[in-house]
Amino acid sequence: MATLTNDKLVIVGAAGAIGSNMVQTALMMGLTSEICLYDIPFAANAVEGVAEEMRQSGFDDVNIVATTDVKEAFTGAKYIISSGGAPRKAGMTREDLLAGNCKIAEELGQNIKKYCPDVKHVVIIFNPADLTGLVTLLYSGLKPGQVTTLAGLDTTRLQSALAKKFGVMQNQITGCATYGGHGEQMAVFGSHVEVAGRKLTDIIGTAEFPAEEWEQMKTDVTKGGAKIIELRGRSSFQSPAYLSVEMIRAAMGGEPFRFPVGTYVKTDKYDHIMMAMKTTMTAEGAKFEVPQGTAEENAKLDQSYEHLCKMRDELVTLNIVPPVAEWSKINPNL
């Protein structure tokens, strides 16, 4: 099978549930002939076990390497997907992971700068992804469009909730998007949604879909990750794995990514932040425009931005990142 590229793809956190699913998905998509599975020394046996399983699956036209050596893993890497942080547990919010996972992101960024400064694209999915992605970008020295974070999972949760409600396939729910932060402060945009050709705004407030039910659905979507933990006894792993590999496929020049991604934003209104915008992902990286919804939706996006800024400023207080005014000293691209 011809692969999309022969460039080296590194899966960070490959021994975990998300990471091992990413490996299998990347192989099934035929993304590259060179894939490296990386994890910490504690997981040496587990990461080698993942590699063995993939070889035994019959993926025989790809070089699969497993390592716990950071230099071996990152040297020559052109694409990276990282799930290499602590997972959420029951009762935890994404924000609860802030300090520990952002220190991991700092080290990740430094390793990228040291071992693979010419990497083409990095996808960050460990929570809180908006902040871990921002820290990775800062310390990697990469350009803003080269580091993105998983945000599409919020949109697919909205899309799937609407599809279940109206008894249609998910591809019949169009114009679906959530923007801002990946978490309970996200902005759910319904004003551009159509349900099998009908405008959602024409359905909300009717007997078919009372306004209260729509408000509850939006709340449920923002808590979709907690619901998975409740149902399965562990945090999501299949959906973030699949969507993140779709993102890296788009960055490799493959099929366009269908949903918003978290990207570095610097505009007059939103500044020095990583957040989900209206985006396109290509081999040139992520490009964004600020979404426009109703006055209420736009206000919700502003609130989400303010929440992200508070977490970013907490990282300054924790000495994980310097004050924003000094960022360009670490990464001139910012």
N, C-alpha and C positions, 0 to 999 in steps of 0.2 A: 504494500500500500504506500503510495506516495504521501509524504508528510508535508505539512504546510511550510515547515522550515527545518533546517538542520541546526539551528541555533540552540544553545544550551538553555534548558528550562530548569530552574531550581524550585523545588517544593520545600518550603521551610515548615517544620512541624509535621513532617511526613509520617511519623509513627502514630499520630493521633487519628481520631475518627474522621475529622474534617480532612486532614492531610492525606490520609490513605485513600479517601474517596476522590480527592483532587487528582491524585496520581492515576487512579483507574480511569477517571473521566478524561484526563488529558490523553491517555493512551488510546482509549476508545474513539476519541475524536481524531486521532492521528495527527496531533499537533506538531510533534518534532521527533527526530531520530536520536536526540540526546536529552535524557532526563536524569536529574540528580535529586535523590531523596536525602534531605538533611534534617537531623534532629540533634538534641543535646546528648552528651555521652551516656547519661542515665538511661536513654532509650535506645542504646546501640543494638541490642538484640531485636527489639520491636521494629526498628526501621529496616534492618536487614531482612526481617520476616516479611515486611510489606514488599520489599524488592523481590524476594523469592516467590511470593504469591503472584506477583505480576508476571514474572518470567514463566511460572508454571501455568499461567492463564493462556500462554501461547503468543504473547506479544513478542514476536521473534525478529522484528525488523527495527528494533530500537535498542540503544545502549542504555541499560538501566544501572545506575550506580547508587549505592547507599553509603553514606558517610556521616560521621559525627565530627569531622574535622572542618572547621569553618573555612580555612584557606582552600582546601580541596573543593569544597562545595561551591564557593562563590567565584573562584578564579575562572574567568572566561564566560561567566553567566551573562546571558543577554536578556533573559526574562526571569522574574522571580514572583512567586505567590507565597505570601507568608500567613500562616495560621498559628504562628509560633508564640502564642501568649497563653495565659491562664484562661480556662473557660468559665462561663457563668455557671453558677450552681443555684439551686432552688432558693428563692428569696433574695437573690442578688440582682442589682441593676447593672447595666453596662458601666455606669459611672463608678460603681464600687471597685472596678478593676483599674481605675485611672492610673494611680501612681506606679504600681508594679509593672503593668503592661507598657506604660510609656517609657520606663527605664529599659525594657526589652527592645522597644522601638528605637530608642537612642542608640543602643548597641548595634541593632540591625543597620541603621543608617550609616554608622561609622564603618561597619564591615563592607557595606556596598562601596563607600568612598575608597576604602583601602584596597579591596580585592577586585572589584568590577565597576570602576567608574564609568565605563562605556556601556553599561547595561541599557537596554532600550526601554523597558517598562517594568514597573513593580506594582503589584496589586496587594493591598493590605486588607486583611479581613478580621484580625483579632481585635476585640473590643477594649475600650470604646473606639471604634474604627476611625471616627473623624479625628480624634486626637492622636492615636497611634500612627495614623497615616501622615498627619501634619508633622509629628516629631521625626518620623522616618525621612520625610522629604527634607526637612531642615538639615539633618546631620548627614544625609547622603550627598548633598551638593548637586542633586539632579535638578532638572528644569521642572516647573510646576506640572506640566501636562504628562510627565513621565511617571508620576506616582498617583495612583487612584485607590479609592476604597470602596468596599462593597456597600452599596446603598439600594441596589435593585431588589433586594429581598423584601424591603418594605412595600415596594410597588407590586410585587407578585402576590404578597399577602392581601393587598387591597383588591387586586384583580381576581384572585381566587375566591375571596369572600363575596364579591359581586356575582361571579359566575355561579357559585353555589346558591345564592339568593334567588337568582332569576332563572336557574336551570338551563344555562347555556354553556358552551365551551369557552375556555378562557380567551381564545383568540377572537371571540365575539365581544369582549370587553376591550374597547379601544380608548386611547387618550388617558390611560391610567398613569398616575404619577404621585409620588410623595417626594418632598424636597426638604432641604435643611439638614438637620441632624439625624443620624441613624439611632433612633431610640424613641422614648416616649414623648420627646419634645418635637418630633417631626411634624411637618406641615403636610396634611393630606389634601391634595387638590382634586376636587370632583367636578369642577366646572367644565373641563374639556372631555369628560368621559361620555362615551356612548355605549349603550347596551343593545347589541344586535341592531344597530342603526338608530336607536332612539336616544335622545339626549337624556342623560341622567338627571339633569336639572329639571326636566319636564316630569320626571317620575317621582322625585323627592317631594314629599308633602301630600301625596295621593294615598288612597286606601291601599294601593299595591305596595307602597314603600313610604310609610309615615316618616316625618322628619326626625322623630325620636329614634327610630330604628337606624336611620342613617348616622345620627350622632353616636349611637352605641357601636355601630360598625367601625367608625373611625377610631373610637377608643380601643376597640378590640384589636384593630390592625396595629396600633402603636404598641400594644402589649402582646403581639404575636409570638415573640421569642419566649416570653414567660409562659405562654400557653403550651408551647411545644415541650418545655421543661415539665409542666404539669402533666401532660399527656404521656410523655415518653420517659420521664425520670432523668432526663439529660438534655443539654442544650442542642439546638439545631446543628446537624452536621451534613446531611445530604444536600439540602437546598443551598447553603452557602458554598459548599464545595462545587456544585454544578455551576452556579452563577459566576463564581470567581474564575473558573476555567473558561467560561464563555467570554468573560472580559479579556483574559489574556489572549484568547483566540482572535478577538477583534484587534488587539494591539499588534498581533502578528500579521495583520492584513487579511484575516479571515472574515467570516460573516460579521456584519455590524452588530454591536451589542444593542439589545432591544429596550433597555431600561436606563434610568438615570444612574450615574456613578458619583461617588464622592470625589471632588476635585478641589485643587487649591484655587481660592477665589480672592481676587483683589480688585475691587471696584470702588466707586465713590461711597457706596452704601455698605458693602460687605468687604471687610479688609483683613488680610493675613489670617485666613481661616480655611479649613477643609470642610466642605459641606456638599450635599447633593444638589446639583443644578440640572438644568435641561442640557444634556450632554450628547456629544457624538464621540465615539471611540474608533480611532483608525490607527494605522501604523505610524502616524505622526503624533499619536498620543491623544489625550482628552482635550476637547474644546467645549466651551460652555457658553450659554447665555442665561441670563437671569429669567426665570419663568414669570409669567404674568397670569394671575388668576383674578378672582373676585377681591374686593377690598378686604374681606374677612380672611381669605386665603393668604393674601400678601402680608397681612398683619401677623398671621400665624408664622409665616416664614421669618418675619422680623424677630418674633419671640424666640424661634428656634435658634437663630443666629446669636441672639443675646445670651441664650443658655450655653452655646458653644464657647462664646467669648469668656464666660465665667470659668468654664473648665480650663480653657487655654491659660487664663490668668492664674489659675490655681497651679498650673505647671511651672509658671514663673516663680510663684511663692515657694514651691517645692524644690526649686533650683534644678529642675529637669531641662528647662529651656531658659535662655536669658530674656530680658525684656524685648518686646517686638522690635523696637527701634534698633536693636543690635543684631537682628537676624541676618542681615546682609553681610555681616562680617564672617558668619559661618557658611552661609550659602549665598553667593553673589546673585544668584538667579531670583532671590526673593527680595 
